[in-house]
């Protein structure tokens, strides 16, 4: 499949590629491998880089991450610097966009402190309030968070981040020094885009969201060791970031083929830019080229008696995107 795609020599612009791969917002969910969908964008790379990218993106376990060694190899094949490669990967990141409401595709490429790259794209949920949408910057950072990144080194975006995303990025880079890379412009520090920022420090939190920390949560019902979905949701809740509400939570999705995808709650000092655990899990599922109709089971683990609950929001969202999926909430308590 890749040889056929890579062998095509016709030129394909970014706009043409995005139209070809689906204006509906479900470009990567037609039941084909990633290679069948990314032919246009990767044709802008050298032949060797095309083959390597196709291999990475079509791997069964691809979760949105390009490992440091892979990124370095692509840089060498392309003769590009790290920031230049991130910009070149933006059209690929955009293909994971699901914008059924706006039909506006946004891509982001995050470089973690490890040197790995993470592909983010905007996610909109038809039938749900606009506040349920995930911005591309949030998506890329969420993937980095779920892979346990210790920090962010840079972020490349197709356009300057909106105010919502600047505030979200502040939580992951409280120093404000995070370089934001936009095509045709010099990198600019986050603090220049968000002066006089409302910082985690303003609510007594000096650490920020990265690196992820872990707590122990004891379930008040169910045995995680005997239940893959519950085990993954529990682990996601244990790794959640909720310094303001203290309401750690995690979600696991199980698809028709038995694959499981999890997401941790990532809170924000300004509250509204917080990323719900369901959306974080959906981001992981989309990177694996699964569609919402494949969701069979959803498990939410959250602390009983916490200041907020994700239950109602998860139920409402599932009623729109996967109404036949089985849903359960399992409560827990902090140990120790």
C-alpha positions in Angstrom: 0.0 0.0 0.0 2.7 2.4 1.0 4.8 1.7 -2.2 1.8 2.6 -4.3 1.2 5.8 -2.4 4.8 6.9 -2.2 5.3 6.0 -5.8 2.7 8.6 -6.9 4.6 11.6 -8.3 1.8 14.1 -8.8 2.0 17.2 -6.7 -0.6 17.6 -4.0 -1.0 20.9 -2.1 -2.0 21.0 1.5 -5.5 22.3 0.8 -6.1 19.6 -1.9 -4.9 16.9 0.5 -7.3 18.0 3.2 -10.2 18.0 0.8 -9.2 14.6 -0.5 -9.0 13.1 2.9 -12.5 14.1 4.0 -14.3 17.4 4.7 -16.5 15.6 7.2 -13.8 15.6 9.9 -13.4 11.8 9.9 -10.5 11.6 7.5 -8.6 8.8 9.2 -11.6 6.7 9.9 -12.6 5.2 6.6 -11.3 1.7 7.6 -8.0 2.0 5.7 -4.5 2.2 7.0 -2.9 5.5 7.8 -0.7 5.3 4.7 -3.8 5.3 2.5 -4.8 8.7 4.0 -1.4 10.5 4.4 -0.1 10.0 0.9 -0.4 13.7 0.0 1.3 15.3 3.1 4.2 12.8 3.2 5.0 13.3 -0.4 6.6 16.6 0.6 9.3 14.6 2.3 12.3 12.8 0.8 11.7 9.2 -0.3 13.5 7.8 2.7 11.6 9.9 5.1 8.3 9.0 3.4 8.9 5.4 4.0 9.9 5.9 7.6 6.9 8.1 8.3 4.5 5.7 6.6 5.9 2.9 8.8 5.5 4.9 12.0 2.0 6.2 11.3 0.6 2.9 10.2 2.0 0.9 13.1 -0.8 -0.8 15.1 0.4 0.8 18.3 0.8 4.3 17.0 -0.6 6.7 19.6 0.4 10.0 18.2 4.1 9.8 19.2 7.2 9.9 17.0 10.0 8.7 19.2 13.2 10.7 19.6 15.3 8.3 17.6 12.7 8.3 14.8 12.5 12.1 14.8 16.3 12.3 14.6 16.4 9.9 11.7 13.8 11.9 9.8 15.7 15.1 10.5 18.8 13.5 9.0 17.0 12.2 5.9 15.4 15.6 5.4 18.4 17.7 6.3 16.2 19.8 8.6 16.5 21.2 12.1 14.1 20.2 14.9 11.8 23.2 14.5 11.7 22.9 10.7 10.7 19.2 10.9 7.9 20.1 13.3 6.5 22.6 10.8 6.8 20.1 8.0 4.8 17.6 10.1 1.9 20.0 10.7 -0.1 18.9 7.6 0.2 15.3 8.8 -1.0 16.3 12.2 -4.0 18.1 10.6 -5.2 14.9 9.1 -6.2 13.6 12.6 -8.5 16.6 12.9 -12.2 15.9 13.5 -14.1 19.2 13.0 -17.7 18.3 12.1 -19.0 21.6 13.4 -16.4 24.2 12.1 -14.9 22.2 9.3 -11.7 24.0 10.3 -8.6 21.8 10.7 -5.9 22.7 13.1 -2.6 20.9 13.7 0.0 21.0 16.3 3.3 19.2 16.9 4.7 19.1 20.4 8.3 18.3 21.2 8.8 16.9 24.7 11.9 17.1 26.8 12.7 13.6 25.8 13.0 14.7 22.2 9.9 12.8 21.1 7.3 14.5 18.9 3.5 14.4 19.5 0.9 15.0 16.8 -2.1 17.1 17.9 -5.3 18.0 16.1 -8.6 19.7 17.0 -11.5 17.5 18.0 -15.2 18.6 17.9 -18.1 16.5 19.1 -21.3 16.9 17.1 -24.3 17.5 19.2 -22.3 18.6 22.2 -21.6 22.2 23.5 -18.6 23.9 22.0 -16.9 23.7 25.4 -16.5 19.9 24.8 -14.1 20.5 21.9 -10.4 19.9 22.2 -7.9 22.3 20.6 -4.9 20.9 18.6 -2.5 22.3 21.2 -4.4 20.5 24.0 -4.5 17.3 22.0 -0.7 17.3 21.4 0.0 18.1 25.0 -2.4 15.4 26.2 -0.6 12.8 24.2 2.7 13.9 25.7 1.2 13.8 29.2 -0.1 10.3 28.7 3.3 9.2 27.5 4.8 10.5 30.7 6.8 13.5 29.3 8.8 15.4 32.0 8.3 18.7 30.2 7.8 20.5 26.9 10.6 21.7 24.7 8.6 23.5 21.9 5.3 23.5 20.1 4.7 24.2 16.4 1.2 25.2 15.3 -0.6 26.1 12.1 -1.6 29.5 13.5 -0.9 31.4 16.6 -2.5 29.7 19.6 -5.8 31.2 20.8 -6.1 32.6 24.3 -7.7 29.3 25.6 -4.7 27.4 24.4 -2.2 29.9 25.7 -3.7 29.5 29.2 -3.7 25.7 28.8 0.0 25.8 27.8 0.8 27.9 30.9 -0.2 25.0 33.1 2.4 22.8 31.3 5.1 25.4 31.1 4.6 27.8 34.1 7.9 29.5 33.4 6.5 30.9 30.2 9.7 30.1 28.3 8.1 27.5 26.0 9.0 28.3 22.4 6.0 28.6 20.1 6.9 27.9 16.4 4.8 29.3 13.5 5.7 29.0 9.9 7.3 32.1 8.5 8.0 33.6 11.9 10.7 33.5 14.5 9.9 31.3 17.5 8.3 33.3 20.3 8.2 32.5 24.0 4.8 31.7 25.5 5.2 34.5 28.0 5.3 37.0 25.1 2.0 35.6 23.9 0.5 35.6 27.4 1.9 38.5 29.4 0.8 38.9 33.0 -0.3 35.3 32.9 -2.6 33.8 35.5 -0.3 31.1 36.6 -0.5 27.9 38.7 1.5 29.8 41.3 -1.4 32.2 41.7 -3.3 29.3 43.4 -0.4 28.0 45.3 0.8 25.4 42.8 4.5 25.8 41.9 5.0 22.6 39.9 2.6 22.6 37.0 1.3 19.6 35.2 4.6 18.0 34.0 6.0 15.7 34.8 2.9 13.6 35.7 2.8 12.4 39.3 1.0 9.4 40.6 -1.1 8.7 43.7 -2.6 5.5 44.9 -6.4 5.2 44.6 -8.4 2.3 46.2 -11.6 1.3 44.4 -14.8 1.2 46.3 -16.2 -1.4 43.9 -14.8 -3.8 41.3 -11.4 -5.5 41.0 -9.0 -3.9 38.6 -6.8 -6.9 38.3 -9.5 -8.9 36.7 -10.9 -6.1 34.4 -8.8 -4.5 31.7 -11.0 -1.5 31.2 -11.2 -0.8 35.0 -7.5 -1.3 35.4 -6.7 1.3 32.7 -9.2 3.8 34.0 -7.8 3.4 37.5 -4.3 3.9 36.3 -5.4 7.0 34.4 -7.1 8.4 37.5 -4.0 7.7 39.6 -1.9 9.8 37.1 -4.5 12.6 36.7 -3.6 16.2 37.4 -6.1 17.9 39.6 -4.4 20.3 42.1 -7.3 22.7 42.4 -10.4 20.5 42.7 -8.5 17.4 44.0 -10.9 15.4 41.9 -8.7 13.0 40.1 -10.4 11.0 37.4 -9.6 8.7 34.5 -11.5 7.1 31.6 -10.9 4.0 29.6 -12.5 3.1 26.3 -12.7 -0.4 24.9 -13.4 -0.8 21.2 -15.0 -3.7 19.2 -11.7 -5.4 18.7 -10.8 -5.4 22.4 -8.3 -2.5 22.2 -8.4 -0.2 25.2 -7.5 3.6 25.3 -7.3 5.7 28.4 -7.2 9.3 29.3 -6.3 11.3 32.5 -8.0 14.5 33.6 -5.7 17.5 33.2 -6.8 20.5 35.2 -6.1 24.1 34.5 -5.7 27.0 37.0 -8.3 29.0 35.0 -10.7 26.0 35.3 -12.4 26.3 31.8 -9.4 25.1 29.8 -9.2 21.9 31.8 -9.1 18.8 29.7 -11.7 16.1 30.6 -10.5 12.5 30.8 -13.0 11.3 28.2 -11.6 13.7 25.6 -8.1 12.6 26.5 -9.1 9.0 25.9 -10.8 9.9 22.6 -7.6 11.6 21.4 -5.7 8.4 22.0 -8.3 6.3 20.2 -8.4 8.6 17.2 -4.6 8.3 16.8 -5.1 4.6 16.5 -7.6 5.2 13.6 -10.6 4.0 15.5 -14.0 5.6 15.0 -16.6 6.4 17.7 -18.9 3.7 16.4 -16.4 1.1 17.6 -16.6 2.1 21.2 -18.2 -0.8 23.2 -17.4 -0.1 26.8 -16.5 3.1 28.8 -15.2 3.1 32.4 -14.9 6.2 34.5 -12.9 6.1 37.8 -13.1 9.1 40.0 -12.9 10.0 43.7 -16.1 9.7 45.7 -17.1 12.8 47.4 -14.9 15.1 45.3 -15.8 18.7 44.5 -16.6 17.9 40.9 -17.7 14.8 38.9 -17.2 13.8 35.3 -20.1 11.3 35.3 -22.8 13.5 33.8 -20.6 15.0 31.1 -19.3 11.5 30.1 -22.9 10.2 29.9 -24.1 13.1 27.8 -21.2 12.9 25.4 -21.6 9.2 24.9 -25.2 9.6 24.2 -24.1 11.7 21.2 -21.1 9.8 19.9 -21.5 6.2 21.0 -25.1 5.7 22.4 -24.8 1.9 22.4 -21.6 1.8 24.5 -21.9 0.4 28.0 -20.9 3.0 30.6 -20.1 2.6 34.3 -18.7 4.8 37.0 -16.5 3.3 39.7 -15.7 5.4 42.7 -12.5 5.4 44.7 -10.6 7.0 47.6 -7.1 8.1 48.1 -4.9 5.6 49.9 -2.4 6.7 52.6 
